[in-house]
Amino acid sequence: MALPKPLSDVVTPLQDLMRAAVEDRQVTNTVANYIPKPGDELVGDDRAIYRVERVVSDQGIVVLKCLTRPTTIFVKQSELANYFIGKPAPKP
């Protein structure tokens, strides 16, 4: 069943806005526009914690080492929001 035109004109833009906010990680991610520094820790999509080991500023590459697995990854600084969801909670 379709919505009446006046109601559809109001609801459709709100639905589009909500879809964009949910699907676009640049809007909803706390790592968007993040400037990494060595020693910072980030939580990955897999809930593993990664430490920033080095930032190669001339190339925009960030070297991250996983603290729970023997893994090192290299990520472009502009793409951190695609792989990480935020910073770990502070330890009490």
N, C-alpha and C positions, 0 to 999 in steps of 0.2 A: 504494500500500500504506500503510495507516495504522499509526502507531506503537502499541505496547501502551500501555494506560492508565497504568500507573505511570511509564513513560518519558515519555509525553506530558505528564504533570503536571509533570515536571521541565524538559523542553525548552521547552515553550510560553512560560512566563514569560521565559526567557532570550532567546527569539526576539523577543518583544515589546519587551524592553529594548533589544536591538540595533537593531531597526527604529526605535525612538524616538530613539536616539542618532544614527543616520545621517540620519534625515529632519528632525529638529528642530534648526534652526540655532542656537537659543538654548543648546543643550547643547554642540554641537561647535564653535562659532564663537568665536574669540578676541576678537571685537568686541562680543560680548554684554555688556551692562552697562558699556560703555565710556563714559567722560565725555570728550567732545571738547574740545580746546583749539586756538585759532588757531595755525597752523603745523604741526600734526600731519599726518602723511601716512598714507593708507589705500590698500590694494589692492582694487580692485573685482572683481566676478565676471569681468569681461572682461580682467583682469590689468593694467588701466590704473591708474596711480597718481594719486590725488586728494589735494590739500592742503586742509585745513580753513581757509577764509578768515575765516569769522565764525560765531558761535553766537548766535542770537537766543533768549536764555534764557527770556524771558517766554512765548514761543510754542513753545519746544522744537524750533526749526528750525535745521539746520546747513547752511551754504552751503559747497559744495565745488567746487574748480576742478581740472579735469583737467590734469595736467602734460604729457601727450602729445598732446592734442587740444584744440581751442578749444571746450571744453564747461564749463559751470557748471551744477551741479545743486543742488537744494534738497531735503533729506531730513529727516524727523522724527527726532529723536535716538533715540527708542524703536525705529525701524525700520532703523537703521544695519546691524544684523546680517543683514538681508534683502538688502542690496546690496553689502556688503563682506566680504572673507574674512580680513583681518588687516592688519598693518603691514608695510611693505617690509623686506627684510633690511638690516641695517646695512651701510654702505659701508666697505670696508677702508681 
